[in-house]
Amino acid sequence: MVCYSKGLGAPLGSAVAGTAALVREARDIRRAFGGAMRQVGIVAAGALHGLRHHRDRLPEDHRRARRLAEAITEMPGLRVNPDEIETNIVIAELLAGPDRLKSFVDAVAAEGVLIIHFGGPSHFRAVTHLDADDDAIDRTIAALRRVAVGFASAAARP
């Protein structure tokens, strides 16, 4: 399965490839969850544009995601394995625990960076994309560092 919106800049859309049976099953599941759009031409046009004009720059997103992950490894109270970052998605862990994750995500959002709770109870996700250049990654790293240091300082207080 591929998602056209994350790195390719399409407004939405995904594609699935596999056996005829797998594709039928995926289509049935999509319909069961309300995903039976009729006029999808504009969505397909966005996906085609992304494939034609943004595919070659995907390695930049992957490089930026790796850079972000490497920076996170140096931040107090956060954990990620940069060697596991193969695409433009970084999944990291807040070591302060699941009860602090919402506050952490909200504090990072207040800094102008959007991350979301993802996966495990203390995990969050950041995604690099065509609108996130090197300067945006620098700002993201700085924001995450400020918030992480604040959380680590608060945790250290008696």
C-alpha positions in Angstrom: 0.0 0.0 0.0 1.2 3.5 -0.7 -0.2 6.8 0.5 -0.2 9.7 -1.9 -0.7 12.4 0.6 2.3 12.0 3.0 5.3 12.6 0.8 3.8 13.2 -2.6 1.6 16.1 -1.7 -1.8 14.8 -2.9 -4.8 16.0 -1.0 -5.7 12.4 -0.1 -5.5 9.0 -1.6 -3.9 5.6 -1.3 -3.4 2.6 -3.5 -3.1 -1.0 -2.6 -1.5 -3.7 -4.7 -1.7 -7.5 -4.3 -3.6 -10.5 -5.5 -7.1 -10.0 -6.9 -8.5 -11.5 -3.7 -6.5 -9.1 -1.5 -7.6 -6.1 -3.6 -11.3 -7.2 -3.4 -11.0 -7.7 0.4 -9.4 -4.2 0.8 -12.1 -2.7 -1.4 -14.9 -4.4 0.7 -13.3 -3.2 4.0 -12.9 0.4 2.6 -16.6 0.4 1.6 -17.6 -0.9 5.1 -15.9 2.1 6.7 -17.6 4.6 4.3 -14.8 4.9 1.8 -16.9 4.6 -1.4 -16.3 7.9 -3.1 -17.8 8.2 -6.5 -16.2 11.3 -8.1 -12.5 10.5 -7.5 -11.1 12.1 -10.6 -9.7 15.1 -8.7 -8.2 12.9 -6.1 -6.6 10.7 -8.8 -5.3 13.9 -10.5 -3.6 15.0 -7.3 -2.0 11.5 -6.9 -0.8 11.5 -10.5 0.7 15.0 -10.1 2.5 13.8 -7.0 3.8 10.7 -8.8 5.0 12.8 -11.8 6.4 15.8 -9.9 7.3 14.8 -6.4 8.5 11.2 -6.4 12.1 12.0 -7.2 12.4 14.2 -4.1 11.2 11.6 -1.6 14.8 10.8 -0.6 15.0 14.4 0.7 12.1 13.6 3.1 13.7 10.4 4.2 17.0 12.2 4.8 15.2 14.9 6.9 13.4 12.2 8.9 16.7 10.5 9.7 18.1 13.8 10.7 15.2 14.5 13.0 15.4 11.0 14.5 19.2 11.5 15.1 18.5 14.8 16.9 15.7 13.2 19.0 18.2 10.6 20.3 20.1 13.5 22.0 17.1 15.0 23.7 16.4 14.2 27.3 13.4 12.0 28.0 12.8 10.9 24.4 13.8 7.7 22.6 14.0 6.7 19.0 16.3 4.3 17.0 17.4 6.3 13.9 18.4 3.0 12.2 14.7 2.0 12.1 13.8 5.2 10.1 13.5 4.1 6.5 10.9 6.5 5.2 9.6 10.0 6.1 7.9 8.8 9.3 9.6 9.1 12.7 8.0 7.3 15.6 9.6 8.2 18.9 8.8 7.5 22.6 8.3 9.9 25.5 9.9 8.2 28.4 7.9 10.2 31.0 5.0 7.8 30.4 1.6 7.8 28.7 0.0 10.1 31.2 2.3 12.9 30.0 2.0 12.3 26.3 -1.0 14.6 25.6 0.7 17.4 27.5 3.9 16.9 25.5 2.1 16.8 22.2 0.2 20.0 23.2 3.4 21.8 24.3 5.0 20.9 21.0 2.0 22.2 19.1 2.2 25.4 21.0 5.7 25.7 19.5 4.2 25.5 16.0 5.0 21.8 15.4 2.4 19.2 14.9 3.0 15.6 16.1 0.4 13.0 17.0 0.1 10.1 19.5 0.8 7.0 17.5 1.2 3.3 18.3 2.2 2.6 21.8 0.9 4.4 24.8 3.9 6.8 25.0 4.7 7.0 21.3 4.3 9.9 19.0 4.8 10.4 15.2 6.3 13.1 13.1 6.2 13.1 9.3 8.4 15.0 6.9 6.9 16.0 3.6 7.4 18.3 0.6 6.3 21.4 2.6 8.9 20.7 5.3 12.3 21.9 4.1 15.6 21.9 6.0 14.7 25.1 7.9 11.4 23.6 9.0 13.4 20.5 10.3 15.7 22.9 12.2 12.7 24.6 13.8 11.1 21.3 14.6 14.3 20.0 16.3 14.6 23.3 18.3 10.9 23.1 19.4 11.2 19.4 20.4 14.4 20.1 22.3 12.8 23.1 24.2 9.8 21.0 25.2 11.8 17.9 26.0 14.2 19.9 28.2 11.2 21.4 30.0 9.6 18.0 30.6 13.0 16.6 31.8 13.4 19.6 34.2 9.9 19.2 35.6 10.4 15.5 36.1 13.7 16.1 38.0 12.0 18.5 40.5 11.0 17.0 43.8 
